[in-house]
Structure formats: C-alpha cells, structure tokens
Amino acid sequence: MAQRFLAVPRVACLTILLSLVGQATALDVPRIGFDDLYKSVGVLGLRFSDKIQGLVGKAVTMRGYMAPPLKAEADFFVMTKEPVSLCPFCQSDADWPSDIVVVFLQRGTSLTSNTEPIEVSGTLEVGSRTDQKTGFVSLLRIVEARLRRL
C-alpha cells in the first residue's frame, strides 16, 4: 500500500520535469532579429554578422511579416521586418528590401496574411542558393521552418 502512494508523486514529479525540459529546450533556441543579420552593408556587398555566422546550421527563431508571394506555386516566402502590401519583387520600380530573409516552410504548413506578425522557427542557412522552380536567388534562409502567428 505504501508503494502505491509513493508512485503517484514520482509520476507527477517525472511529468513536471519532462515538461520543464521541453520548455527549456524551446527557450534555448536563439532568436535573431533583422538588426542582427549584417556586420556591414556597403559597396563591397553584405557581410553577415558574427552572430549569424555562428548560428549557421543551427535552429533559430525570427519574427517579422510575410511579404506577398513571388509566385503562387513557390515553396517559400520572403519575411520582412515591416509589413508590405505589394510584392517587393514584382514591380520594376520597387526598392529591394535590405532586410529580408527567405523562409522555406515544412511541408503542410499553411501560409498567413501579410499583415499579421509571425514567428518562424527552423534551421539557418547562409550562402547563395537559387530556387530551381522560380530562379529566385537568396543569401540567407530559414529552412524546414514552422510558422506561428503572433
């Protein structure tokens, strides 16, 4: 009988510990911001910050806004610091945003409105990559990303 009463608190303690471990893991994922991306932007091009270079290949989270899609069938979207109402790549006179990140979502993830703030979590990639379907070239990406509306 005494073992029965001791088993309940052990199970409860184990459940609490496991839940705290899960929270600690989620909190350990570094959050990056648009101001963290570059060490310098100039005539010699973009130089990624030490923080970004140190996080390549690691899980990160980032907040921003989804720009209107480049093409409806694209497997990615562009995340911007501020909401934009027009596709920044669809008009010849539009300025190319200096603070963008390309986000490749996990399969089955639904997109959201471009006016809602979002947070994405995924793996950070740096380096030139051309999307085979659209020809879109990116230098900085978050891949296998999950999207959460804020």
Backbone as CSV, one residue per row, in Angstrom:
resi,resn,N_x,N_y,N_z,CA_x,CA_y,CA_z,C_x,C_y,C_z
1,MET,0.811,-1.190,0.000,0.000,0.000,0.000,0.867,1.271,0.000
2,ALA,1.955,1.263,0.763,2.835,2.428,0.827,3.470,2.708,-0.532
3,GLN,3.776,1.666,-1.290,4.369,1.861,-2.613,3.397,2.569,-3.542
4,ARG,2.136,2.316,-3.412,1.128,2.921,-4.257,1.086,4.438,-4.059
5,PHE,1.174,4.912,-2.819,1.159,6.341,-2.558,2.439,7.019,-3.032
6,LEU,3.560,6.313,-2.970,4.827,6.879,-3.413,4.911,6.935,-4.938
7,ALA,4.223,6.044,-5.601,4.270,6.008,-7.063,3.613,7.234,-7.676
8,VAL,2.543,7.706,-7.094,1.838,8.859,-7.643,2.728,10.099,-7.621
9,PRO,3.355,10.439,-6.507,4.216,11.614,-6.536,5.387,11.459,-7.496
10,ARG,5.942,10.278,-7.634,7.054,10.079,-8.574,6.600,10.341,-10.000
11,VAL,5.422,9.832,-10.353,4.888,10.058,-11.699,4.635,11.545,-11.910
12,ALA,4.057,12.189,-10.913,3.785,13.628,-11.024,5.086,14.407,-11.172
13,CYS,6.094,14.057,-10.386,7.396,14.737,-10.475,8.030,14.512,-11.841
14,LEU,7.946,13.303,-12.338,8.517,12.994,-13.644,7.818,13.789,-14.734
15,THR,6.508,13.893,-14.670,5.740,14.650,-15.655,6.146,16.125,-15.627
16,ILE,6.268,16.686,-14.431,6.667,18.091,-14.300,8.075,18.302,-14.852
17,LEU,8.993,17.414,-14.518,10.361,17.538,-15.011,10.431,17.465,-16.527
18,LEU,9.699,16.526,-17.112,9.705,16.401,-18.573,9.130,17.639,-19.233
19,SER,8.097,18.204,-18.644,7.514,19.406,-19.219,8.493,20.578,-19.124
20,LEU,9.229,20.689,-18.018,10.221,21.754,-17.874,11.376,21.573,-18.848
21,VAL,11.794,20.350,-19.090,12.862,20.086,-20.051,12.429,20.540,-21.435
22,GLY,11.193,20.258,-21.819,10.674,20.689,-23.116,10.650,22.198,-23.238
23,GLN,10.269,22.896,-22.157,10.260,24.353,-22.184,11.672,24.899,-22.271
24,ALA,12.584,24.318,-21.547,13.970,24.786,-21.582,14.546,24.611,-22.979
25,THR,14.234,23.502,-23.642,14.728,23.270,-24.994,14.205,24.345,-25.938
26,ALA,12.914,24.675,-25.839,12.335,25.697,-26.710,12.959,27.063,-26.429
27,LEU,13.244,27.350,-25.153,13.828,28.636,-24.809,15.292,28.739,-25.215
28,ASP,15.960,27.620,-25.393,17.366,27.620,-25.761,17.594,27.961,-27.233
29,VAL,16.562,27.952,-28.043,16.702,28.268,-29.471,16.907,29.774,-29.599
30,PRO,18.026,30.190,-30.158,18.309,31.630,-30.251,17.317,32.342,-31.161
31,ARG,16.915,33.527,-30.745,16.066,34.378,-31.575,16.970,35.386,-32.264
32,ILE,16.802,35.513,-33.565,17.547,36.519,-34.313,16.575,37.586,-34.794
33,GLY,17.076,38.789,-34.931,16.282,39.899,-35.434,16.910,40.450,-36.704
34,PHE,16.192,41.273,-37.386,16.713,41.849,-38.636,17.962,42.689,-38.378
35,ASP,18.049,43.300,-37.208,19.226,44.105,-36.880,20.461,43.244,-36.603
36,ASP,20.261,41.934,-36.417,21.369,41.010,-36.151,22.013,40.456,-37.423
37,LEU,21.416,40.695,-38.579,21.815,39.984,-39.787,23.196,40.342,-40.310
38,TYR,23.505,41.614,-40.390,24.721,42.018,-41.101,25.690,42.789,-40.220
39,LYS,26.956,42.543,-40.465,28.024,43.317,-39.830,28.172,44.631,-40.580
40,SER,28.065,44.557,-41.910,28.154,45.763,-42.724,27.393,45.563,-44.035
41,VAL,26.868,46.681,-44.522,26.197,46.722,-45.821,26.823,47.899,-46.555
42,GLY,27.477,47.629,-47.688,28.144,48.716,-48.393,28.469,48.358,-49.819
43,VAL,29.341,49.138,-50.412,29.689,48.957,-51.814,30.385,47.618,-52.059
44,LEU,30.980,47.049,-51.026,31.633,45.748,-51.171,30.667,44.587,-50.930
45,GLY,29.403,44.917,-50.703,28.402,43.880,-50.510,28.024,43.704,-49.050
46,LEU,27.292,42.633,-48.795,26.806,42.334,-47.454,27.813,41.466,-46.720
47,ARG,28.047,41.777,-45.462,28.879,40.929,-44.612,28.028,40.522,-43.428
48,PHE,27.817,39.215,-43.307,26.987,38.721,-42.220,27.663,38.956,-40.877
49,SER,26.847,39.177,-39.862,27.373,39.423,-38.516,27.992,38.150,-37.948
50,ASP,28.798,38.330,-36.925,29.401,37.179,-36.242,28.323,36.290,-35.637
51,LYS,27.248,36.909,-35.127,26.142,36.139,-34.539,25.534,35.210,-35.574
52,ILE,25.259,35.743,-36.755,24.649,34.937,-37.819,25.615,33.849,-38.259
53,GLN,26.877,34.175,-38.459,27.852,33.172,-38.882,27.979,32.056,-37.846
54,GLY,27.827,32.399,-36.579,27.916,31.400,-35.524,26.694,30.505,-35.417
55,LEU,25.594,30.922,-36.031,24.341,30.145,-35.951,24.042,29.344,-37.218
56,VAL,24.897,29.397,-38.212,24.669,28.660,-39.461,24.534,27.173,-39.157
57,GLY,23.464,26.576,-39.688,23.214,25.153,-39.489,22.519,24.829,-38.182
58,LYS,22.190,25.864,-37.405,21.543,25.656,-36.106,20.099,26.147,-36.136
59,ALA,19.323,25.689,-35.170,17.931,26.112,-35.036,17.879,27.555,-34.543
60,VAL,16.998,28.351,-35.155,16.786,29.739,-34.767,15.299,30.061,-34.843
61,THR,14.906,31.151,-34.201,13.569,31.708,-34.383,13.728,33.153,-34.819
62,MET,12.733,33.645,-35.540,12.781,35.017,-36.029,11.359,35.522,-36.215
63,ARG,11.154,36.796,-35.928,9.835,37.417,-36.083,9.857,38.437,-37.202
64,GLY,8.719,38.557,-37.871,8.601,39.520,-38.954,7.233,39.417,-39.606
65,TYR,7.185,39.722,-40.894,5.948,39.695,-41.677,6.195,38.968,-42.992
66,MET,5.180,38.298,-43.457,5.263,37.589,-44.729,4.961,38.568,-45.861
67,ALA,5.890,38.704,-46.794,5.642,39.530,-47.982,4.708,38.759,-48.913
68,PRO,3.940,39.468,-49.741,3.124,38.754,-50.732,4.013,37.832,-51.558
69,PRO,3.513,36.639,-51.915,4.374,35.651,-52.577,4.854,36.095,-53.954
70,LEU,6.073,35.654,-54.267,6.670,35.903,-55.573,5.846,35.215,-56.658
71,LYS,5.534,33.948,-56.428,4.678,33.146,-57.312,3.810,32.269,-56.426
72,ALA,2.599,32.026,-56.845,1.675,31.241,-56.031,2.198,29.837,-55.758
73,GLU,2.947,29.270,-56.699,3.417,27.885,-56.544,4.782,27.781,-55.862
74,ALA,5.315,28.906,-55.373,6.628,28.890,-54.729,6.570,28.085,-53.428
75,ASP,7.690,27.437,-53.100,7.800,26.645,-51.869,8.361,27.469,-50.723
76,PHE,8.397,28.765,-50.874,8.993,29.632,-49.867,8.255,30.961,-49.853
77,PHE,8.558,31.760,-48.844,8.097,33.142,-48.838,9.238,34.009,-48.318
78,VAL,9.096,35.300,-48.497,10.082,36.252,-48.025,9.528,36.917,-46.774
79,MET,10.336,36.910,-45.713,9.931,37.559,-44.473,10.623,38.926,-44.407
80,THR,9.832,39.939,-44.037,10.320,41.306,-43.950,10.181,41.835,-42.529
81,LYS,10.903,42.887,-42.247,10.870,43.493,-40.907,9.532,44.175,-40.653
82,GLU,9.000,44.821,-41.657,7.732,45.545,-41.579,6.770,44.975,-42.620
83,PRO,5.459,45.085,-42.386,4.521,44.576,-43.393,4.630,45.359,-44.696
84,VAL,4.504,44.648,-45.808,4.491,45.278,-47.123,3.207,44.859,-47.826
85,SER,2.600,45.793,-48.563,1.320,45.489,-49.199,1.479,44.961,-50.606
86,LEU,2.612,45.245,-51.243,2.864,44.771,-52.598,4.066,43.851,-52.588
87,CYS,4.083,42.936,-53.523,5.252,42.078,-53.674,6.448,42.967,-53.981
88,PRO,7.482,42.951,-53.141,8.611,43.847,-53.378,9.452,43.468,-54.592
89,PHE,9.130,42.356,-55.236,9.931,41.879,-56.370,9.157,41.913,-57.676
90,CYS,7.881,42.377,-57.622,7.008,42.253,-58.790,6.934,43.515,-59.633
91,GLN,7.425,44.636,-59.143,7.368,45.868,-59.908,8.781,46.371,-60.131
92,SER,9.030,46.829,-61.326,10.393,47.224,-61.670,10.871,48.423,-60.859
93,ASP,9.946,49.272,-60.419,10.380,50.463,-59.685,10.393,50.243,-58.170
94,ALA,10.083,49.048,-57.721,10.087,48.779,-56.282,11.517,48.650,-55.773
95,ASP,11.734,49.165,-54.593,13.054,49.032,-53.978,13.180,47.644,-53.376
96,TRP,14.318,47.036,-53.566,14.597,45.731,-52.973,14.827,45.945,-51.484
97,PRO,14.072,45.257,-50.623,14.267,45.451,-49.185,15.662,44.990,-48.756
98,SER,16.292,45.779,-47.922,17.619,45.399,-47.437,17.537,44.450,-46.256
99,ASP,16.339,44.284,-45.711,16.182,43.427,-44.541,15.132,42.341,-44.813
100,ILE,15.557,41.334,-45.555,14.667,40.219,-45.859,15.359,38.897,-45.534
101,VAL,14.542,37.907,-45.262,15.013,36.542,-45.052,14.062,35.628,-45.815
102,VAL,14.604,34.691,-46.558,13.779,33.738,-47.287,13.468,32.574,-46.353
103,VAL,12.205,32.173,-46.322,11.762,31.113,-45.419,11.173,29.968,-46.231
104,PHE,11.761,28.778,-46.072,11.230,27.556,-46.671,10.519,26.788,-45.562
105,LEU,9.194,26.671,-45.680,8.396,26.021,-44.649,8.430,24.508,-44.757
106,GLN,8.181,23.843,-43.633,7.985,22.395,-43.653,6.754,22.110,-44.495
107,ARG,6.736,20.960,-45.127,5.567,20.576,-45.938,4.311,20.581,-45.074
108,GLY,3.220,21.027,-45.672,1.940,21.010,-44.982,1.691,22.225,-44.108
109,THR,2.632,23.170,-44.068,2.440,24.382,-43.268,1.679,25.389,-44.102
110,SER,0.596,25.943,-43.523,-0.209,26.900,-44.281,0.336,28.309,-44.099
111,LEU,0.163,29.108,-45.129,0.623,30.490,-45.114,-0.392,31.351,-44.379
112,THR,-0.040,32.592,-44.130,-0.907,33.504,-43.396,-0.992,34.830,-44.138
113,SER,-1.751,35.740,-43.604,-1.899,37.070,-44.173,-0.597,37.847,-44.038
114,ASN,-0.332,38.733,-44.989,0.902,39.507,-44.920,0.797,40.688,-43.959
115,THR,-0.326,40.857,-43.293,-0.462,41.943,-42.322,-0.309,41.443,-40.885
116,GLU,-0.243,40.142,-40.694,-0.123,39.571,-39.348,1.342,39.338,-38.990
117,PRO,1.747,39.726,-37.783,3.112,39.387,-37.365,3.240,37.874,-37.179
118,ILE,4.396,37.344,-37.520,4.630,35.906,-37.428,5.972,35.632,-36.766
119,GLU,6.127,34.394,-36.344,7.419,33.903,-35.870,7.689,32.600,-36.595
120,VAL,8.883,32.466,-37.124,9.272,31.214,-37.761,10.415,30.594,-36.969
121,SER,10.433,29.277,-36.933,11.498,28.522,-36.278,11.989,27.487,-37.264
122,GLY,13.289,27.428,-37.478,13.866,26.471,-38.408,15.378,26.535,-38.360
123,THR,16.011,25.987,-39.387,17.470,25.928,-39.451,17.996,27.062,-40.322
124,LEU,19.007,27.768,-39.817,19.579,28.904,-40.526,20.587,28.428,-41.574
125,GLU,20.424,28.927,-42.796,21.381,28.674,-43.883,21.886,30.007,-44.422
126,VAL,23.156,30.058,-44.755,23.774,31.249,-45.328,24.549,30.828,-46.574
127,GLY,24.501,31.665,-47.606,25.204,31.383,-48.848,24.249,31.445,-50.022
128,SER,24.773,31.679,-51.178,23.947,31.816,-52.373,23.247,30.506,-52.720
129,ARG,21.950,30.593,-52.974,21.148,29.430,-53.374,20.073,29.915,-54.340
130,THR,19.925,29.210,-55.445,18.904,29.536,-56.437,17.788,28.508,-56.363
131,ASP,16.573,28.996,-56.189,15.416,28.106,-56.175,15.202,27.574,-57.589
132,GLN,15.174,26.261,-57.737,15.077,25.634,-59.064,13.766,25.964,-59.774
133,LYS,12.658,26.099,-59.046,11.354,26.349,-59.667,11.171,27.792,-60.118
134,THR,11.700,28.745,-59.341,11.415,30.149,-59.618,12.622,30.945,-60.097
135,GLY,13.830,30.433,-59.884,15.031,31.177,-60.223,15.387,32.235,-59.190
136,PHE,14.635,32.297,-58.091,14.878,33.277,-57.032,16.191,32.952,-56.322
137,VAL,17.048,33.945,-56.182,18.342,33.760,-55.530,18.267,34.328,-54.117
138,SER,18.736,33.551,-53.157,18.744,34.015,-51.772,20.134,33.843,-51.178
139,LEU,20.431,34.688,-50.204,21.708,34.613,-49.493,21.526,34.119,-48.057
140,LEU,20.327,34.307,-47.518,20.052,33.973,-46.123,18.681,33.323,-46.047
141,ARG,18.630,32.139,-45.427,17.378,31.381,-45.389,17.165,30.737,-44.029
142,ILE,15.887,30.537,-43.718,15.493,29.660,-42.621,14.720,28.532,-43.292
143,VAL,15.212,27.306,-43.139,14.630,26.155,-43.837,13.971,25.202,-42.856
144,GLU,13.109,24.336,-43.419,12.350,23.385,-42.599,11.655,24.128,-41.469
145,ALA,11.101,25.282,-41.817,10.561,26.197,-40.814,9.109,25.869,-40.444
146,ARG,8.810,26.177,-39.210,7.446,26.149,-38.695,7.026,27.598,-38.527
147,LEU,5.763,27.883,-38.798,5.259,29.247,-38.740,4.232,29.352,-37.618
148,ARG,4.317,30.443,-36.868,3.354,30.692,-35.803,2.892,32.140,-35.913
149,ARG,1.578,32.339,-35.883,1.027,33.700,-35.881,1.159,34.271,-34.466
150,LEU,1.542,35.528,-34.381,1.703,36.165,-33.065,0.455,36.943,-32.674
